[in-house]
Amino acid sequence: MMNLIVERVDVWAASIKDKPGGLANILSGLADVGADLDFIIARRAPDQPGGGVVFVTPLRGDVEVAAAATLGFNVTTSLKSLRVEGDNKPGVASKLTQKIAAAGINLHGFSAAVMGARYIMYISFDTAEDADRAAEILKSE
């Protein structure tokens, strides 16, 4: 894998209302302070009728972090995440996840997308140690 970029990232999460504008309202609060988010994922929370959750990354600087806090965001303590970016090729997700699995590391979550000739993946793990080990494995590509 050539040109592979692997970095640890903090993922921030907030509860949202499961109604029209629930996500838009919270994202506009971040946009108002200039947050330039690389990744957003939102979904309903099946265990909380009428509610949902949104995950974002990154938040940069004190102004963005303060605004996020007033909107109900917190750094997720349960997710230790990597941002992985590289040149897209057929099977790249399979190859990278196989390398992580071969080291006995279990994934907590996985999201990926392709834009043009590049891919971006967000891979989360249960522990910081697993994230660090996975990062070393992927960086050795």
C-alpha positions in Angstrom: 0.0 0.0 0.0 1.7 3.1 -1.1 1.1 6.6 0.3 -0.7 5.2 3.4 -1.4 7.8 6.1 -2.4 6.4 9.5 -3.1 8.6 12.5 -4.9 8.4 15.8 -8.0 10.6 16.0 -10.4 11.7 18.7 -14.0 11.0 17.8 -16.6 13.3 19.5 -20.2 12.1 20.1 -23.5 13.9 21.0 -27.1 12.9 21.4 -29.5 14.3 18.8 -33.3 14.4 18.6 -34.8 12.0 16.1 -36.9 14.6 14.3 -36.5 16.8 11.2 -33.6 19.2 11.9 -32.1 17.2 14.8 -28.8 16.7 13.0 -28.9 20.0 11.1 -29.2 22.0 14.3 -26.2 20.4 16.0 -24.0 20.6 12.9 -24.9 24.3 12.4 -23.6 25.0 15.9 -20.2 23.6 14.9 -20.3 25.3 11.5 -21.0 28.6 13.2 -17.5 28.5 14.9 -15.7 27.4 11.8 -15.4 23.6 12.4 -14.2 21.8 9.3 -15.2 18.3 9.9 -13.6 15.4 8.0 -16.1 12.7 9.1 -19.7 12.7 10.3 -21.9 9.7 11.0 -25.3 9.9 12.6 -28.0 7.3 13.3 -31.0 6.6 15.4 -30.4 5.1 18.9 -32.7 2.0 19.0 -32.4 2.0 22.8 -33.5 5.6 23.1 -36.8 6.1 21.3 -36.9 9.7 19.9 -33.2 10.0 20.0 -30.1 9.5 18.0 -26.3 9.9 18.1 -23.9 11.8 15.9 -20.1 11.2 15.7 -17.7 13.8 14.3 -14.0 14.3 13.9 -11.9 16.4 14.1 -12.5 19.3 16.4 -9.6 21.7 16.4 -8.8 24.4 18.9 -10.4 25.7 22.0 -13.2 27.6 20.2 -14.5 24.4 18.5 -14.1 22.3 21.6 -16.0 24.8 23.7 -18.8 25.1 21.1 -19.0 21.3 20.9 -19.3 21.0 24.7 -22.2 23.4 24.8 -23.9 21.3 22.1 -23.5 18.2 24.2 -20.4 16.7 22.5 -17.9 14.6 24.5 -14.8 12.7 23.3 -15.9 9.1 23.1 -14.1 7.1 25.7 -15.3 3.8 24.3 -13.8 4.4 20.8 -10.1 4.4 20.1 -9.9 5.3 16.5 -7.6 5.5 13.5 -8.0 7.5 10.4 -6.4 5.7 7.5 -6.0 7.2 4.0 -4.4 5.8 0.9 -4.6 5.1 -2.8 -7.7 3.1 -3.7 -7.3 -0.3 -5.2 -9.8 -3.2 -5.4 -9.7 -5.2 -2.2 -7.8 -2.7 -0.1 -10.3 -2.8 2.8 -10.1 -6.6 2.8 -6.3 -6.6 2.8 -6.0 -4.1 5.7 -8.7 -5.7 7.8 -7.1 -9.1 7.3 -3.8 -7.7 8.5 -5.4 -6.4 11.7 -7.3 -9.7 12.2 -4.1 -11.7 11.7 -2.7 -9.9 14.7 -5.7 -11.0 16.8 -7.1 -7.5 17.0 -10.9 -7.1 17.1 -12.6 -4.1 15.5 -15.2 -2.1 17.3 -16.3 -0.3 14.2 -15.4 0.4 10.6 -16.4 3.1 8.1 -14.9 3.8 4.7 -15.4 5.8 1.5 -13.7 6.4 -1.8 -13.2 9.8 -3.3 -11.5 9.8 -6.7 -8.4 7.7 -6.5 -8.2 7.8 -2.7 -9.9 6.1 0.2 -10.5 7.1 3.7 -11.2 4.7 6.6 -12.1 5.2 10.2 -11.4 2.1 12.2 -12.3 2.0 15.9 -11.0 -0.4 18.6 -11.9 -1.3 22.1 -8.6 -0.2 23.6 -5.8 2.3 23.0 -3.4 -0.6 22.9 -5.3 -2.3 20.1 -5.4 1.0 18.1 -1.7 1.5 18.6 -0.9 -2.0 17.5 -3.1 -1.7 14.5 -1.5 1.6 13.6 2.0 0.0 13.7 0.8 -2.9 11.5 -0.8 -0.6 8.9 2.2 1.8 8.9 4.5 -1.1 8.1 2.6 -1.5 4.7 
